[in-house]
């Protein structure tokens, strides 16, 4: 195994959040990033990461990852079907080979694992109750990672993220298309985290994450989904979405969108203090105050 001067970090799933993380960590670590597309090599190099070609759906392509890094940050979503996360299983199979160099593993999960709590508050110890297939795959990944990390002496931190937003990840098109929201009396709570804050929390977990720990990486805001759309519309000078009762709205939106709109929970973030990284944007409203009213 080649020797490097800096400790090595491997990022799995280097999209928008991964690029933000890589840019921050490249100052102090040698960062590697797994990608299935050679066309992304230059983009990854531009943030200080060394690209590694491989595909989580093709286990034979992952051999370069064995013994590569002491810290692994897993941002890749599961595949689109089934109740098991085959991608995470493929990754752990290759990481288990060789010298077992991995000492820390950070997995970005979702608050969707809690399921619907009818607007009640959830904390990290709230039992998971996944209702969608995608949430069930996330629960499977968490369970597999827990068993693997304990068996291999790896410090595992699971960050459960809610809806991720940024200037280029706001529901502008949805609002412009006049897609209705739910009536206030029937609306569900939604939870959010800004992309910059999530990236900073992931980096903080590299330094401060406690072993075998789950943390809700949420800003702690408690706005309902329709109110969130209204806030964004107001900030950009757009007309607020119309409101419909649930029985009518279910008929006109996609099943995936409907599943998001019907799961209501307020996600507590009390454990965030463990990461010693204050949020820049403690609510969507706080972020919207920083931007122009012109999209």
Buried (B, 14 or more C-beta within 10 A) or exposed (E): EEEEEEBBBBBBBBEBBBBBBBBBBBEEBBBBBBBEEEEBBEBBEEBBBBBBBBBBEEBEBBEBBBBBBBBBBBBBBBBEEEEBBBBBBBBBEBBEEBEEBBBBBBBBBBBBBBBBBEEEEBEBEBEBBBBBBBBBBBBBBBBBBBEBBEEBEBBBBBBBBBBBBBBEEBBBEBBBEEBBBBBEEBBBBBBBBBBBBBBBBBBBBBEBBBEBBBBBBBBBBBBBBBBBBBBBBBBBEBEBBEBBEBEEBBEEBEEEBBBBBBBBBBBBBEBBEBBEBEBEBBBBBBBBEEEEEEE
